[in-house]
Amino acid sequence: MSAWIHIIGMGDNGLESLTPATRCILENADVIVGAQRHHDLTSEIAADRLSWPSPFHALTETLENLRGNQVVVLATGDPLWYSVGVSIATKFPARDVLFHPQVSAFQLAAARMHWSLGDVETLTVHGRPVETILPFLAPQQKLIVLTAGAQTPHEIAQILTARGYGKSKMTVLAHMGGAAEQRFDGLANTWAHRVPDFHSLAIDCVLESHISPQPRIGLPDDAFISDGTMTKRDIRALTLSKLMPMRGATLWDIGCGSGSVAIEWLRAAPNARAIGIERRADRRSMALENAVTLGGANLTVVDGIVPDALADLAAPDAVFIGGGLSHATFATAWAALKTHGRLVANAVTLEGEAVLLDLFAQHGGDLSRIAVSHAEPVGRLTGWRAAMPLTQWSIVKL
């Protein structure tokens, strides 16, 4: 059976951007689905027209109801690069769907900027918080960002300025490839352009010379709002190395406190998710605020006491137990953990250490005792001040 859903990427020049074969498919469609601007660009084609459904996730049902027709879904550029094609590809079998990509906005923007696309971080804040860009800020880093509207460059300029990147060069590229193509250049700290809704944003990051850059992971402790109860930077780095953040993976952060481990997990891997379980409302509030200000938008925080609070959560690829450690919590988390999943548990009390020793004896894995000291003033001199030693147990589920 041949495909009945054709997802066609278009350029800003509309029908002129299509190959003859792709245009033929569009001209023979029974139904065309797309945004209003796509319908405007193809108005000379006769077919029944549908706009994006609301809510958008109803698109699957909308398309399923059109089975038996030749359906064209119009998108911009590459339908599989931060676009509608991704959700359709996961919901319909491959035999039903055929993609017809166009040059993407990322490719066009890189060409306009004379940048090698392989050296650029490609991001989207369309339907996502603008703080999504935060983990990717670094000196001399180049970003191309799909935006959410005319206000987005101003919002990003404010973020860049607040983080010491006010001298970063910003370029808005609007309606690329079309007759109305425009370009707006400026610096983040003086950005005042009024730009069209439909555009992409290129950023050449420049950090003020007196400000230290923040790492993708290994953030300083004072980057987080906290009541002092948190996994500190050195231990957090060791913990994340054992949790092994991966693209699209889900973490359970049990006893998440201010969310430091979960947020670093999210910063470390694209499209990662984290579910924090925390019984205290003040700490849940801190975790969510930290997620916004540090670029961890995919954090969900659950109110509850473990192990009962773990019921019905999305199955994890990794589990961190920083609070609520018990045999029952481990048993529930271990049962839910996917194959090849990683579990890491930290303990600073003798009672918690006893649980880890017992779990290590039963299940194996790696057991470590970690002691960290930092140099601090001792009068006019300097000495080592030791933090409480910590026991860490980690295991991979095979």
N, C-alpha and C positions, 0 to 999 in steps of 0.2 A: 504494500500500500504506500503511495507517495504521500509526501507531507501535505497537510492541509492548513497549517499555520506557517506563514512566512513572516519573519521578523526582519524588516528592512531598515537599515540605518541610512539616514539622509544627511546631506550637508546643508548649509544655509542657503545654497543656491537651488534648493528644491529638486525638481525633476532633472535638471541638468547634471546633478551629482550622480545619477544612477546610470549603470550600464544598460545597454539595450535589452539584455535578457532580464535584468531585474525590473526595468520599467514595464516590460511585457507582463510580468507576474502581477505588478501593481494594477495595470490596466484591465486585467482579467479577474480581479478580486470581486467576490460577492459582498464582502464587508471589510471596511477599513477602520481600524481602531487606533486612536492616537490623541495627542494633545491638540488644542485648537490651532496652534501654530503649524503643526504638521498637516492638518486639514486645509489650512489656508495655502500652504505650499503646494498642495496637490488637488486644488479645487476643480481643475479641469477633468479629473478622472471621475467617471460615473460609477458610484457604488453606494451601498448603504453605509452610513457613518455612525460610529460610536465614539464617545469621549471616554477618558479614563474613568472607571467606576469609583465611587466613594462609599466605603473606604477602599483604598487601592488594592488590598489583599483579596478583594472580591473579584479581581481580574481573572483568576483561575476559573471560577464559576461562570463568569461571563463568557469566556472562551469555550468552556465545555458545552454551554448551551448553543454554541454556534457550530458544533460538530456537524459535518455534512455540507458545510459551505467552504469555499476557498476564502481564507481569512488572512488579511495582511495587518500586522501590527507595526506601526511606524515609530521609529526611535531616532535619536540623533547620534551620528557617528557610529561607533562600535556598540551594538546592542548588548554585548557581553562584558563591557567595561564600565562598572558602576551604573548599570542601566537595566531596563525592564527585562532584557533577555535572560538575566540570571535567574529570576524567579520562575519564568516560564520553563526554562530548561530543567529545573528541578521538579516541576509538577507534571510534565508531559513526557511520554516516551520519545526517544530520539527519532523514531520513524515518523512522528507527527509534526515535527518542527524542522524548518530549514532557516538558517541565518544568512543574511546578505549584508555584511558589514561595510561601512564607509570609513574613510580616514577619521580617526578619533579626534576629539577636542585636544587631548593630550599631545598627539602627534602634531597637529596644526600649531598649537601653542609653542611647542618645543622648536618647530621650524621657524616660527616668527621671531623667537628669542635667540635663534642660533645656538640652542642648547642640545647636547646629546641626551636623548630621552633616557638612555641607560644610566645617566648620572643624576637623574631627577627623581624626587619622591612624588608620586602621583596620588592625590588625595581627593576626597569629596566631602563637602559639608552640606550637601543637598539632603535635607531630611535628617541631619545630624548636627549636634552642637558645634559651633565654630571652634570650641576648645579642642576639637579632634586634632587640630594641627599641632598642639603643644608638644607631644613627644618627639616630633620631627624637627623642632627648632634646633639649629646648631650653626656655628659660624661657617660661612661659605656654602651652606646647604641651599640647594635650589629646590623650590616646590612649585608644582602646578596644581591648582585647586579648582575643582568644579564647585561653583557657588550656588547659593540658594536664592539670589535676587540682588537687586540694586544696592541693598543695605550691607551686603556681606563684606565688601572690601573695607568699608568704614569700621565694621566690627572687628575684622582681623587686624586692621591698622592699630586699633586701640590695644588689642592683645599684644601685638609685637612691641609697641611702645612701652607698655607696662612691664614687659619681660626683658627690656634692655636691647631690643632689636628695632628701635625707632629709626635707625638710619638704613634699614633694609629697603631695597628698591622694589617697588610694586608696579606691576603692569597689568592693566585690564585689557583683555582682547575680546572684543564684542563682535558677534555675527561673522566669525571667521569664514572666509570663502564666499561670502555673499556680497551683494552690491552695497550693503550698508555697513561693511566692516569698519570698525573704529578701534583706536588704540589710545589708552590713557596711561601716562607714566608719572610716577611721583615717589616720594619717600613716605614711609609709614607715619612718621611723627608730624608730617604736614599734609597728610592726605585730605583732599577736599573736593575731589572730582565727583560729579554726578554722572553715573554710568547707567547704561541700559540694563534691564533685568537679565537678559540672556547674554552671558559672557563667561569667560574663564579667567582665572587670576594667576599670574606668575609672580613668584617672590624669590628674590635673591637675598638670603639672610645675611645681615651684617650686625654683629654684636658689639656693643659699646666696649671700649678697651679696658675699662675699669670693672667690668662685671664678669664673673666666672660663668661659663656655660654649665647647663644642667645636663647630666647624662640621661640616656634613654631609661636605663635602670641604675639603681644605686643612688637614688636621690638622697640628699642630706635629710636628717631627721626633722630639721626645722622647716622643711618644705611642707610638712603635714600639720594640720590642726590636730592637736592631740591633748589628752589629759595626762600624758606621760606613760600610759600603759600601751606600748606598741612594740612591735618587732623592730629592733634598732638596725641601723644601716648595715653594719658588718654581718650580723646574723641574717638579715633579710637577703643579702647577696648570696650567702651560702644556701639559704632555704630555696631561693629561686633557681639556683643551679641544679638542685635536686628535683624541683617541680618541673623543670624543662618546659617553659612556655613555647607553644606551637601555634601556628596559624589556625584560627577558627576553633581552638580548644576551649573547653569550659573548666573553670576552677571552682571548687567549693572552698571557701575560706571560713573555717569554723572558729568562732570567737574572733571575728574580724576586727573588732575594736575600731580604730580610726581608718582602717582599710589599707594600710601601707602595703601589705603583701599583695592583696588583690589588685590594687592600682598599678603596682610595678609589673605584675603579670600582664595586665591590659596594655601597658606601654610597650612591653617587650615583643608582642606578636600581633600581627594584623588580624583584625576581626575576631580576636579572642573575646571570651565572655567570662565573667566572674559573678558568683553568687556568694554574698557574705551573709553569714548567720550570726546574729548578735542580739542578745536579750535586752541590752540597755538602750533606751531610746536616745540618750545623749550621744552615745557612741555611734549609733546608726546615723544620726544627723551629721556628725563629724565626717563619717566615711563618705556620705553622699556629697558633702561640700568639697571634700578633698578630691573626689572623683571629677567634679566639674572643673575645679581650678588646676588640676594636674593632668587632664586629658584622659580620664578613665570612664568615658561615657557608658560603656557596656557593663557597668556594675549594677547589680540588683542586690538590695539588702533585705533580708528576711528577719522578721521578729520571731524569736522562739528559743526554746531551750532544747539542746540536743540530748538524746538522739531523735526525739519526736519531731523536731523541726526539719529533719532531713527527708521526711516522707514527701513523696510526689515532686521532688525537685528534679530538674533535668539531669540526666546521668553525667557524672563528671569524667574528664580526662585526667584530672589531677585533684588531689585533696590536701589541704593544709590544715592541720589541727593545732591552732595556737592557743585555744581555750576550750574548756569543756572536755578535756581529755579523760576518757574512760574506756574500759573494755567494750561497753555497749556502743559508744560512739564510734570506735574503730570498726566494730563488727558491721554496723549499719553502713558506714562509709565504704568499707571494703567490698561489701556485697553490691553496692551501687556502682563502684568504680569500673570503668571499661577495661578491656584487655589492653595491655601495655600502659595502663594508667599508673601514675606515680602518687604515692602517699608519703607525706612528710609530717612528722609530729615533733614539736619542741616542748621541753619541760624545764622549768627552773626550780621547782620544788622537789623535795625528797619523795613526796607522795606521787607526783607526776613521773619522776624518774623510775619509781618502782613499777609503774604501769608499763613504761617503755621497755624496761629490762625484761618483764614478763612477755611482752609482745615479741621482742627480739628472740627470746628463747623458743617461743612457739613457731614463729614464722620466718626467722632469719632476717635478711636485709642488711642494712648498714647502720651501725650505732657509733655515734661520735660524742665526745665531750669537748665543748668549745669554750675557751676562756679568752676574753679580749680585754686588753688594757690600753688606755689612752694617756698620752703625756699631758699633765696639767700642772699649773703653778703650785709650788710648795714654798710659800714665803717668796723670797727673791729668786729661788731656784726652780727646777722642774723635776717632777717625778711621775712614776706610773700610777694611775688609779685604775684598779681592776673593776670591771663590771661583774655582776653575778654570773658564775659559770652556768652553762646551758647544756642539756643533753638533747641530742637530735637523733631521731630514728627515721630512716627512709627505706622504702621498699617499692619495687616495681611489680605490678600484677601481670603474670604471664599465664 
